[in-house]
């Protein structure tokens, strides 16, 4: 699908920001960020260390579930594999949404329903992170923008350098266009996630959920089968 990476970048920015705002700084898509926050909270500079600790195994569970399903079911082709993972992520994201609605407004971040809510969000984004590793297709990373920004800077330098060959410059331009789209879409998703949470609380998650359902439906049929060509010699007699 042409805009698949952009849609996934919007989802990642949206869900990660909503989780951060709603659940006292929880990163659902960035395990590294939670490690930093855990360190800060151990030193007495935050709260919700239990939820951030439990987000790590939940994220791993999402990755493992994705791998087991792909290796067990063996979907035919990249599109059907993507459809399976979109469906699993949508189910987990729905659980994140509904449990979030039940516990909102979150006051005590260490209560078990709130911890479970954060774990569902982390598991959903674990599936999306695993997607890029399990489904082989051209594209750019859509959950962590650090690498994309780094690559974009390097590509800009290659394009601007007089020592860069024409072929290298052409490749850099094409990659830069895709990378910048993903970064911009992630930023748009982040702003939407924060703004819509303010308006609709956890019900805002229905928007990325709807996008996931659309992606699942769009990839459900798998790769189109090739239309058989008529024989050049005509029908057999």
DANORPE-V637617 format. One record per pair of residues at least 4 apart in sequence whose C-alpha atoms are under 6 Angstrom apart, sorted by the first residue. I is the first residue (numbers start at 0). J is the second residue. Records with the same first field share a line. If there is no record, write none. Layout:
I->J / J
This chain:
5->181 / 184
8->141 / 181 / 184 / 185
9->13 / 184 / 185 / 188
10->207
11->15 / 142
12->185 / 188 / 189
13->188 / 189 / 192
15->26 / 27 / 28
16->189 / 192
17->21 / 192 / 193
18->22 / 25
19->23 / 24 / 25 / 26
26->33
27->120 / 121
28->124
33->37 / 51
37->48
39->44
40->44 / 45 / 46
47->108 / 109
50->114
54->58 / 118 / 121
56->60
57->118 / 121 / 122
58->121 / 122 / 125
60->64
61->122 / 125 / 126
62->125 / 126 / 129
65->126
67->71
68->72
69->73
74->79 / 80
77->134
78->218 / 221
79->219 / 221
82->215 / 218 / 219
85->89 / 211 / 215
88->92 / 123 / 126
89->208 / 211
91->119 / 123
92->123
94->98
95->99 / 116 / 119 / 120
96->201 / 204
98->116
99->103 / 116 / 201
100->201
108->113
130->134
147->178
151->175
154->171
157->163
158->168
171->175
175->179
188->192
191->195
195->199 / 203
196->200 / 203
199->203
205->209
215->219
